[in-house]
Amino acid sequence: MMIPKDPVMLLSYINTQLRDHYSSLEELCRSLDVDKEWLISSLAGIDYRYEEEINQFI
């Protein structure tokens, strides 16, 4: 499955996936075959960072 490339759409998609299907960012990245560093960097570009305690980008 292709994930959105637009950072805002990516944020929405990833947070929804984390909320509904995955207990961690690592699990999501493994399952979707997404490079974790690329994902973190892409969302940092729009001033979002991953918060492990709540399993969301904020």
C-alpha positions in Angstrom: 0.0 0.0 0.0 1.2 3.5 -0.8 1.1 6.0 2.0 0.5 9.7 1.3 3.5 11.8 0.4 2.0 15.2 1.3 3.1 15.8 4.9 -0.3 16.9 6.2 -2.1 13.9 4.6 0.7 11.7 5.9 0.2 13.0 9.5 -3.5 12.3 9.4 -3.0 8.8 7.9 -0.2 7.8 10.3 -2.0 9.0 13.4 -5.1 7.2 12.4 -3.2 4.0 11.8 -1.4 4.4 15.1 -4.6 4.9 16.9 -6.6 2.2 15.2 -4.1 -0.6 14.4 -0.6 -0.3 15.9 0.7 -0.2 19.4 4.0 1.5 18.4 5.7 3.5 15.7 8.1 0.6 15.2 5.2 -1.9 14.6 3.6 0.4 12.1 6.9 0.9 10.2 7.5 -2.8 10.0 4.0 -3.7 8.9 3.8 -0.9 6.3 7.4 -1.3 5.2 8.1 2.4 5.9 11.5 3.8 6.8 11.1 5.2 10.4 13.7 7.9 10.0 12.1 9.1 6.8 8.7 9.2 8.5 10.0 11.1 11.5 11.9 13.6 9.3 8.9 14.2 7.0 6.6 15.0 9.9 9.3 17.1 11.7 9.2 19.2 8.5 5.7 20.4 9.6 6.7 20.6 13.2 5.3 17.3 14.5 7.2 14.9 16.6 6.3 11.4 17.8 5.3 11.0 21.4 5.7 7.4 22.5 3.6 7.8 25.6 0.5 8.5 23.6 1.6 6.7 20.4 0.8 9.8 18.2 2.6 12.6 16.4 1.8 15.9 18.0 
